[in-house]
Amino acid sequence: MPIPTKYLADFEECSLYHVYNRTNNKELLFINDENRRFFLQQYKIFIAPFADTICWSLLPNHFHILIKTKSHDAIRLFLLAQPYNKLTRAEKNYTENKITFSELIEHAFKRFFQSYALAFNKTNNRKGNLFYKPFKRISIEKDTQFTMTIIYIHANAAKHGIVKDFALYKWSSWQTIISSKSTSLLRDEVIEWFGSLAECIKMHRDLSAYYYDCDTSIED
């Protein structure tokens, strides 16, 4: 059955996307915390040059990430600053205007998934594709959708019954959002969006139960 096109949005510069994916046959994506740390490490290597991160959550067999793509000019400057022989073919093609912005971002995510899957398979004596293909990405175009997605991602561990209180879940960006420690997350933008840190916390508390108890899942 074909995946609806809304889940396969084209990437455009300076735009918001809810990116998520699961494993094939609902296998485990993470077996231990070292897997999770490695996943975030590889994400930083492969995706951070092309997109900023607003929030994220890692679940046993899937993940959710809300990103804001960087501008064409910023990405082009980054790529041109790298040694030419270190660029992938797609990255070289992008600097030469041979592929689209969307194709470049898709390429970055595919490299990210491949790097994690190769290491995961090797460590766990596993073979074959780990991730479901193609990965899903939804364009965030409305204010209400943006608010919903942030809260939904932070509440996802509670939705799936992993914890009762989403704020206690270790493997999401929530603890970073409410902290003052240094971060590459667009934390200030998130807090400003909700009006204040106190209001951000309140709205998460008030609305999270709806997003993980409702019949219609954002993941469908």
Secondary structure as UniProt FT lines:
FT   HELIX           5..7
FT   TURN            13..14
FT   STRAND          16..23
FT   HELIX           24..26
FT   HELIX           33..46
FT   TURN            47..50
FT   STRAND          51..58
FT   STRAND          62..69
FT   HELIX           72..80
FT   HELIX           84..86
FT   HELIX           89..95
FT   TURN            96..97
FT   HELIX           101..123
FT   TURN            124..125
FT   STRAND          136..139
FT   HELIX           143..159
FT   TURN            160..161
FT   HELIX           166..168
FT   HELIX           174..177
FT   HELIX           187..194
FT   HELIX           197..213
FT   TURN            218..219
//
